[in-house]
Amino acid sequence: MRMTEQIPNQPIAVQKSVRNAKGRVLTSGDAGKILPIKYEWLHREDGIQSGKIRLNVEMMETAEMLMNGVGVTVYAHFVPMLAFDRFNGSMDELNASFKKVNGAAGSVIPYFERNKYYRSSTGAVETFSDTNVAGLEQDTANLFGIGDVASDIFYQTMGIHTHTLLNNTTVVEAYNAVVNMRRKARSKSLPTRNAWDYSLAEAFWINNGMQNIVPDFDQKMIDGQVSLQGLTFEAPIRSTHATYGSNSAANSAAANTALTAGLFYSPGQAGAGVTDEGSEYKWNNVWAELTSGGNATMSLADIDQARKTVAFAELRASYDGIDDEHIIDLLMSGIRVPEEALKQPILIGRERAMIGFNQRYASDHGNMDHSVTNGFATIDMSIRTPAMNTGGVLLITAEIVPEQLWERKKDYFLYTTDQDTLPNYLRDVLDPEKVSVVKNNHADVNHATPDGTFGYAPLNHEWQKDSVNVGGKYYRPANDAFDEDRAKIWTAESTNPTLNSDFYLCSGLHKKVFSDQVSDSFEITALTDINIVGNTVFGAGLSETDATSDYDAITADVDSTRIVKS
């Protein structure tokens, strides 16, 4: 019996250990994809004491030295197990699943999912079985590589081999959780991926000078609408000449008797004053006289409320990407939600470098004007995490993306023919919205519909210039026909661009600038050295021995007899 009513809820003290996770990766890939490079599993209560990551990227030969830059970005994310949808963001569900007991639904939620894959042709999640791989070589990463399901690309990029039919899917789930989180953070319009999609996701474009353009904007938040109090009076409704009565009244030549039986109305303009909209009739030239009959008031408190509403709306917008509205409401009420940080991937490291080019010419007399170009980049990154109660996956990814040039971007000053279209301080500072409609020719003056709406941007955005001018023999032809001189420009822009997912994601990136347009264009090597502190118990080092035990040899010389007292 305890002499206190306090029930302890702290875990027992355990002796922490340090385990080393070293890795060496040699792989290859193409630009425009989020490449999974390396993963490490963290047990529950594991934390990264120190971690070093070095990644080298070599670009394969191109015929010319590229004029636009090529960026390499390395990310390190920790994906907690709680980030997976099956746990519904509940630590109770996670703990029950970990101990294989029933959750809230009355059944055991699998802590590890296994053998699931997403088939894009049907949009369905299927379960992998022996019948799926009949006749396939299993000693590869291609266990799921059936039809349109290309998991061999995912595992092959990471250099992982497997021969079992019981693979858990935690790594690919973590990969898609990272991709989905980043897409939600970028734009609401980007589609999310299925958790068991084994294809490589499109990378994000690096800075293209048009990040301030959005497909839509919250007009109410910008306008800061004020509710007027006092509009409770009645005002008369007036219209151009019309009579209304029963069929006993005299009909005019323009009378329309299509209303309720026994009633008619007679617009004075031969039927043009009314429009039949089905459930109701819309009258033209009908208005309310609001110059009499009441007062509309607006107080300073109303204006102050509008300002505060806009401020809080901007704060709420920063939570875009959290799926649960009630969580956003709690956060907006100043209430902490400790588990929320563990319900999504956590960025613990990000580094970017530009590939440097090295051009070398042929040394023989006949070919001295011929050259090939290689590129190379090195990235170093350090990572650390506290002890993570949920356990999860440390995932390292890399993206290789060429810089978008937007050569045919509109030169607004060249298009200026009226000085009234130039910025004007008084006019602009009094503008209630300070938003500009961006036309399609902003990105490409040769756009097929130049005056169509491309998106929306802050007022006078066109005078914040970020332009690239490519001229002379490298001038981009209007019809985008092949030009050998432009072989040194990795053109990544599409024809007639629109503000859709292609504006954010690298899709359909060509390989025409490379000498070998079939093989992977980049070779990647990575070294990882990570010290993980946790509850893992390690045995002592073992020593090799022969048939005669050293322990037995020593004990044979020990006198183990005891004195017998008389």
Disulfide bonds with the S-S distance in Angstrom:
none
